[in-house]
Amino acid sequence: MSGTEPAPAFELPNVGAGPDPCSLATLAGTESFVVLLLHHDDACHDCRAQAKKAADRYAALRARDAVAVSVLPRGRERAEDWQDRFDLPHPLLVDPDGSTGADYGQPVRLPVFAELPIFGRLPAVVVVDTRGAEPEVAWTYRGKSTWDHPSMTTVLDGLDSVRK
């Protein structure tokens, strides 16, 4: 669940808080840690709950000089619906082709059906450490099923393990 490797760059449309478009480079300029919540689908109850729990733990993330970033592999309209419904205090990025998830090793249950929610992408969380000259992947959690989302306590513990 942990290790260091270069963090792939991204720049995606943002319908939530923060700049639009939103990039890793922009976030790295203001945050020490970026917690990417790689959701698998907008209709997933557990994905919605994870985004809301990240919002609920916003102060705990900020106290660690970190920001949550939800990445939704769907179009802008669906992401805007999430933002309208949940009023997330963190960026909500639109990644309709799932390229950012793929770049960060988001698991896919059946690659042939990657675009179908029930068979496609699985949830993942990646903590990117932006304190060095180049951002690095410092901690990951890759779900083994569509229901396998880490608790925010697990995410915060993972973040704490790399903050040393």
Secondary structure, DSSP 4 states (H G I P E B T S, - for coil): -EEEEEPPP-EE-B-SSS-SSEEHHHHHTT-SEEEEEE-S-TT-HHHHHHHHHHHHTHHHHHHTTEEEEEEESS-HHHHHHHHHHH--SS-EEE-TT-HHHHHTT--BSSGGGTTSTTTSB--EEEEEE-SSSS-EEEEEEE-SSTT----HHHHHHHHHHH--
